[in-house]
Amino acid sequence: MSSSAAPRTLFDKIWSDHVVAELGGDTSLIAIDRVLLHERTGAIALRELDRVGRPIADPARVFCTMDHIVETRSGRGDATRVPGGEALIRETRARATSAKIRLFDIGAPEQGIVHVISPELGIVLPGATLVCPDSHTCTQGALGAFAWGIGTTEAEHALATGTLRVRKPKTMRVTFDGELDRGVSAKDLSLALISAHGSAGGNGYVVEFAGSAVRALDVEGRLTLCNMATEFSAVTALIAPDEKIFEYLRGRTFAPRDELWDRALGHWRTLHSDDGVQFDREIAVRTDRFAPMITWGTSPQHAVPVTGRVPRQEDSGATREAYERAIEYMGIEPGAPMSSMMIDGAFIGSCTNSRITDLRRAAAILRGRRIAEGVKAICVPGSSAVKRQAEAEGLDRIFRDAGFEWRESGCSMCFFAGGESFGERQRVVSSTNRNFESRQGPNTRTHIASPETVAASAIAGRIADVRSMVS
Amino acid sequence: MEKFERLTAIAAPLLYANVDTDAIIPSREMKSGAKTGLADGLFAGWRYTQIGGREPNPRFVLNRPEYRGVRILLAGENFGCGSSREHAVWALREYGFRAVIAPSFSPIFYNNCVRNGIAPIRLAEPIVRELAEKVAANPQEHKVTIDLDAQEVVAHDGERRRFEIDAHLKEMLLSGLDEIDLTLTKRPEIDAFLASDRARRPWIYLET
């Protein structure tokens, strides 16, 4: 770098690589390198473009998967319990095929949750821009991409023009330094951040995660951390790509090869925030004393250590109205220890925590143990590839022997769109991202946590501290 | 898209923080896979006495007779957080809403509003609360005016509050123009970008 060049953030570097035109104010026309679709919102965008007769600008850089409303029980076809879902699945298939975009259909080896398969297949790349009509697209920033969720209308725009009109966001750096206790993982980092700074804490910002605890995370842990950025109301999150990312991507289906790989790598190695660069906001966090986290209420900011208690209203960070709603909905008492709560369900899955390392950590807790009587426990691998890998390692046996159901991949009971739920007023510990009212089905009570905390709680039959079960 | 210029209408308060798009339109209410047929599902979990039912919950603000004909929602911090489902905005629009006034919005929801002719207006929390109090005193008479061109919200008593909105989004709302049409006027710039980018970052481009 020449001494005269002003230091830039990672985000600034990616942004300026993609400016097609300035549109006035802080808004630019930004080139979009990858568009991902899923059957829930993708068919609507494709239908609308067909209706107005607009072609897709570059179908080779558009990918579609079936994840949101597909059945996850074995032997599945197009049938789904979602009303109208089967028609939507068939329409997505027909439109994706005629638009000549790549489709990872039900039964295809690449099928899976969009934010799980995109890294797996090397679709998302460092320094790329990627959009998907799905709020958890921020997940993919973990590979050093500018990846963010949009609505259906913006997806139509991205498909038709290969660009989006974007107002340049502010930048925030969140630095996690320190060691992580055993039993503490990326999910706990994100819940600790959101509980401390609120679920609107990242509003208006692109968040770069940095620090020794982030560098120490494996690729999949980084995906988990970035996944929760939308629960922080951030535009998105990203992490500077390093050798772990490059090694992860090497040889993946859509990753560059040979000479192109070498050229790409040269560029990717420049993708980091320069020394001395100013962010609009900085948050520094020490991780050494972190405990596993769990939510008590109906917003991701309602999180406490598993060893903690339901806060009193004045300590909850919630208004009286919101607090009382949350307490009533969740069927809990102010001041109650989290560990006193008996559970009815346990769910491991979702774009947050359903990758192979998530399943390995949960399986390490479940090995040789049985879940408590009366607990319904389900594991839904994030992709068909994760499922195959887990089965090759014998993890499926560990889950089944412990009493878990073992499913086909999809978004499943992260939200009710599979048409399946744990039932009204059932208390579920879940490795997912949202504990909103009725998110996992009508009146279901969701406590979000890491997959290892879900496994430990399933065994105990109540919310449990996984640290008592790890060796 | 329908233009948004100036609106004087009944406003209703729903001042909880972090109202998420699952609350605005639960996934169980997104039945058709279409942009329409969603108004009945708007706020379904709060609006009806039973999940899946259609008996109005008389306590929910939109069911109260004094708010009949509402077109402006007064909302809390981080409104529209959660899922990117544009169905939340389509449902609000179909129900009759043309504007939401809140201290802050989730970024995806905010963008979705503008692209469907709903004005998302940011005002500080105490101002929204004050406006809600004025409205609540007599909702049918104490209408709220939004003057987008002047960037002002005007209460029934004439009190004016300025709001900020990105010039480009303001223009989209005022003109009602299709954003894709606007962008396609930049075709030469897009082609020039692609030509130089292909040389600079060839690994980004894929074969069909």
Interface residues (C-beta under 8 A of the other chain):
Chain A: D17 V20 A21 L23 G24 G25 D26 T27 L29 A31 D33 R40 T41 A43 I44 E48 R54 P59 A60 R61 P83 G84 A87 L88 E91 K100 L125 G127 A128 P133 D134 S135 G149 I150 G151 T152 T153 E154 E156 H157 A160 T161 G162 T163 R165 R167 P169 S199 A200 N203 G204 T230 E231 S233 A234 V235 F254 P256 L260 W261 R263 A264 H267 S299 Q301 A318 T319 E321 A322 R325 F415 F416 A417 E424 R434 F436 E437 S438 R439 P442 N443
Chain B: L15 Y16 A17 N18 D20 D22 A23 P26 S27 R28 K31 S32 G33 A34 K35 G45 I51 G52 E77 N78 C81 G82 S83 S84 R85 E86 V89 S104 S106 P107 I108 N111 N112 R115 N116 D166 A167 H168 L169 E179 I180 T183 L184 K186 E189 I190 F193 L194 D197 R201 P202 W203 I204 Y205 L206 E207 T208
